[in-house]
Amino acid sequence: LELYPHAGLLFIDFIQGDILYLTGKTEVIWSGDEVSSYAGAEQLIRFHLTKGYRVTASLPIRWSYSEFSPFLERTGSW
């Protein structure tokens, strides 16, 4: 990301079948208060949105919710 800061993100709603596509540029934050505020973080990635597309009900199959990952608690409150 330091050499080529362009990035794409994909978010899938497995219950509704929606997909969110995001493109943009990134910035790596190596140190400072922002990094230390997230337990266990060594650096952060800031994403600057260029374009986004939402496609509703595009997945042909659906999943049901079971539970959140137990590892989410380690990220702290944000």
N, C-alpha and C positions, 0 to 999 in steps of 0.2 A: 504493500500500500504506500510505502514511502516513495518507491520509484514510479509506480503507476497508480495514482489515487482513485481511479474510477472503480466503482463497485456496483453490484446489483444485489438486491435482497429479495427474498421470496418468503411470503408469509401465507401459510395454508390454514384455513378454517376447516378442520376435518369433520366437524359436525354439520355445518351448513353447506360445505363444498365450495366455498368462495376462495379465490386466490388474489393476493395483492402483490403486484410486481413494483419494485421501486428501483430507480437508478439514480446515481449521484456521485459525488466526490467525497473522499474521506480525509480525515485528519487524525493522525496518531498523537495522543497525549501521553507522553512518557512519564511525567511526574507532576507533583503538585497536589493541592488540596482536593481537586476533583478525583484524582486517582486514589488518594488515601481514604476517601469517604466510602469506597466500596471494599468491603472486607475481602482480602485475598487478591485484589486486582494488582497487576504489575504495570498495566497501561490501559488506556481507553481508546476507543475508536469513535470519533464524532462523524456523523453522516450528514452531509448537506444534500438535500433532495433536489434533483433536477426534474424528474418525471415520475409519475406514478399511475398505475392502471389497476383497477379492481374489476375482476371478472366474477360475477355472481353465479352460484350453482354450477360451476364448470367441472367439478370432479364427478366422475361417473359412479363412484362408490362413497359411502359414508362410514364414519367411525363414531363410537359413543365415548363420552367422557368417563374416565375411571377415577383418576386422582392427579393432583399436581406432583411434580417431581420433588422428592425430599431434599434435593440439592438446592432448590430455590431459596431455602432459608439462609444458606450461607452467603447469599448476595446482599443481605441486609435489607433495609427499608429504603426504597426509592420510588 
